[in-house]
């Protein structure tokens, strides 16, 4: 399947007001794309757009609100088709067995999973009709395996990987590419709150470059950094009798008073 390019239309990025989303917007502008950016914080979006006059379309929306997302997509498509959609909006709330609540899970499902689904249902029909397009769902290394301290977060991110896998069978028949993006630790407003060592911590621009390389190459699973992604993928293949003690040792999750690292996209 031939990857899409800037000549095919607009790239739409949700969660673009900060972090990976903002870095992805800037990286696509540098590649020559017309970029549509969506987030709740309109002021931040307009500040970014001012740095690239005529190259960025501001389409604010709250991805938890179906009508808001639909209005944003309508705004974007007045300027052209969405050729690449990077559904990046999401959040992270740390939880453990001791702090788990259904409300915390609900909040992350609403934003991470259903917020992504609202974008999906709006961009897929037009891409299928054109037999052309590319979709990327922002998961996390925490979606490859349930990790300590990320009960609800891992659940939503694993669901996004499964969603991308299931959709790929159908989208392949229509010439539409789909990818699951699984970053490790990336500097962002969310990871700034972490109070534990974050191995292989990446700058947002480095993460954006890794994602862009994967999308341009048409890769399904874009997992990075390799030094963290590869061991986790190997661990996931082990029997549970080996997986749980090894991950517990790696994260220090059985050491009283010690916080466990949680990969954050």
PAKE-465351 format. One record per residue (C-alpha): x, y, z; residue in one letter. Coordinates in steps of 0.5 Angstrom, whole numbers, plus 2048, in hexadecimal, padded with zeros to 3 digits. Layout:
XYZA;...
//
This chain:
800800800X;8038077FEX;80480B804X;800812803X;804819802X;802820803X;8008207FCX;7FA81B7FEX;7F7821803X;7F782380AX;7FA820810X;7F5820816X;7F882081DX;7F4820823X;7F782182AX;7FC826826X;7FC82C82CX;80282982FX;807823830X;80781E82AX;801821826X;804828826X;80B825824X;80882081EX;80482781CX;80B82A81BX;80E824818X;809824813X;80982B811X;81182A810X;80F82480BX;80B829807X;80482680AX;7FE82B80BX;7FC829812X;7F682A816X;7F682A81DX;7F1828823X;7F182982AX;7EC82C82FX;7F1832831X;7F083682BX;7F583C82DX;7FB83782DX;7F8834826X;7F883B823X;7FF83D826X;802837822X;7FE83981CX;80184081CX;80883D81BX;80683A815X;80283F811X;7FD83B80CX;80083580DX;7FC833814X;7F4832814X;7F183381BX;7EC82F81DX;7EA82F824X;7E6829827X;7E582582EX;7E681E82BX;7E181C831X;7DB81F82DX;7D981C827X;7D6823824X;7DC827825X;7E1822822X;7DC82181CX;7DC82981BX;7E482981BX;7E4824816X;7DF828812X;7E482E813X;7EA82A810X;7E782780AX;7E482D807X;7EC82E806X;7ED827803X;7EC820805X;7F081D80BX;7F5819808X;7F881780FX;7F5817815X;7F981681CX;7F4815821X;7F9817827X;7F481A82CX;7F5817833X;7F681783AX;7FA813840X;7F7812847X;7FC80E84BX;7F880884FX;7F9802853X;7F57FC856X;7F580185CX;7F3807859X;7EF804853X;7E8807852X;7E380684CX;7E280E84CX;7EA80E84AX;7E9808845X;7E380C842X;7E7812841X;7EC80F83DX;7E880B839X;7E4811837X;7EA815835X;7EF810833X;7EA80B830X;7E480E82EX;7E781482CX;7EB811827X;7E580D825X;7E1813823X;7E781681EX;7E780F81BX;7E080F819X;7E0815816X;7E7814812X;7E680D810X;7E080D80BX;7E3813807X;7EA80F806X;7E6809804X;7E280C7FFX;7E980F7FCX;7ED8087FDX;7F280D800X;7F480F807X;7F880E80DX;7F680D814X;7FA80D81BX;7F880B822X;7FC80E827X;7FD80882CX;803807831X;808802833X;803801839X;7FE7FE834X;8037F8832X;8027F6839X;7FF7F783FX;8047FB844X;8047FD84BX;80180484DX;7FD804846X;7F7800847X;7F2804843X;7F780783FX;7FA80183CX;7F37FE83BX;7F1804836X;7F7804833X;7F77FC832X;7F07FD82FX;7F380282AX;7F87FD827X;7F27F8827X;7EE7FD823X;7F37FE81EX;7F57F781DX;7ED7F581CX;7EC7FB817X;7F37F9813X;7EF7F3810X;7EA7F880DX;7EE7FE80BX;7F37FA808X;7ED7F8803X;7EC7FF802X;7F3802801X;7F3805807X;7F980580CX;7F8804814X;7FE804819X;7FE804821X;803808824X;80680682AX;80B80B82DX;80F80A834X;811810838X;810817835X;81181D838X;80A821838X;80682483DX;80381D840X;80A81A841X;80C821844X;80881E84AX;80C81884BX;810817851X;81481184FX;81A80F84AX;81880F843X;81C80A83FX;81E80D838X;81A813839X;819817832X;81881E830X;81281F82CX;815821825X;81981A825X;813816827X;80F81A821X;81581881CX;81481181EX;80D81181DX;80D815816X;81380F814X;80E80A816X;80880D812X;80C80F80CX;80E80780CX;80780580DX;809801813X;8037FE817X;8067FE81EX;80B80481FX;80E803826X;814806829X;81980882CX;81C80182AX;81F800830X;819800834X;8147FD82FX;8187F782DX;8197F4834X;8117F5836X;80F7F282FX;8147EC831X;8117EC838X;80A7EC836X;80C7E5832X;80E7E2838X;8097DD83CX;8057E1842X;8097DD847X;8107E1844X;80C7E7842X;80A7EA849X;8107E984DX;8157EC848X;8107F2847X;8107F384EX;8177F384FX;8187F7849X;8137FD84CX;8157FC853X;80D7FB854X;80E7F685AX;8137FB85EX;80F7FE863X;80F806862X;81280685BX;80E809855X;80D80584FX;80F808848X;809808844X;80A80983CX;80680F83AX;804812833X;
//
